[in-house]
Amino acid sequence: MDDSKILIVKDEYIVATDLKQRLEDMGHEIVGIEGDGKSAIKKTVETKPDLILMDITLKGEIDGIETVQQIQEDYDIPFIYLSGSNNNTTLERARTTEPSGYIIKPFMDKGIKKL
């Protein structure tokens, strides 16, 4: 997926900017970094990214899973969950949204090069 437009949704800004830099170094265009679900939905409408990297746990009114569900109502954009969680209930909820994959934190270049 070279030269893809990617939206990063992560509420830890330092981690998100590190991920942004790594992806840009690999040739991807980052259309934004959003820290909560509502902002992510708005940015999706504005930029229509090719891929969304979505943190499962977000601060704010809705988590990453609910954010994806709302985006899926109007857009067919692939997404990959970012997760450090091994909570089975959360992971089962995430699976129902049929993600394109998961990237487990901490992020390694090897894991994100496959984007």
BELMOQUI-V71944 format. One record per residue. PSI is psi in radians with two decimals (* if undefined). Layout:
BEGIN
psi=(PSI | PSI)
END
This chain:
BEGIN
psi=(0.94 | 2.60 | 0.52 | 2.65 | 2.08 | 2.36 | 2.24 | 2.22 | 1.81 | 2.27 | 0.02 | 1.76 | -0.73 | -0.75 | -0.73 | -0.72 | -0.58 | -0.79 | -0.73 | -0.84 | -0.76 | -0.78 | -0.69 | -0.67 | -0.41 | 0.01 | 0.16 | 2.67 | 2.19 | 2.04 | -0.13 | 2.81 | 2.13 | 2.55 | -0.06 | 2.86 | -0.79 | -0.75 | -0.63 | -0.71 | -0.79 | -0.78 | -0.58 | -0.77 | -0.74 | -0.69 | -0.32 | 1.18 | 2.83 | -0.41 | 2.53 | 2.24 | 1.97 | 2.09 | 2.34 | -0.76 | 2.04 | 2.62 | 2.68 | -2.93 | -0.63 | 2.55 | -3.12 | -0.62 | -0.82 | -0.64 | -0.82 | -0.76 | -0.72 | -0.68 | -0.69 | -0.38 | -0.54 | -0.32 | 2.57 | 1.24 | 2.19 | 2.64 | 2.67 | 2.29 | 2.47 | 2.21 | 2.51 | 0.06 | 2.49 | 0.38 | 2.00 | -0.66 | -0.78 | -0.78 | -0.62 | -0.72 | -0.74 | -0.70 | -0.53 | -0.32 | -0.02 | 1.11 | 2.78 | -0.27 | -3.05 | 2.50 | 2.13 | 2.32 | 2.55 | 2.59 | 2.37 | 2.50 | -0.67 | -0.68 | -0.55 | -0.20 | -0.38 | -0.07 | *)
END
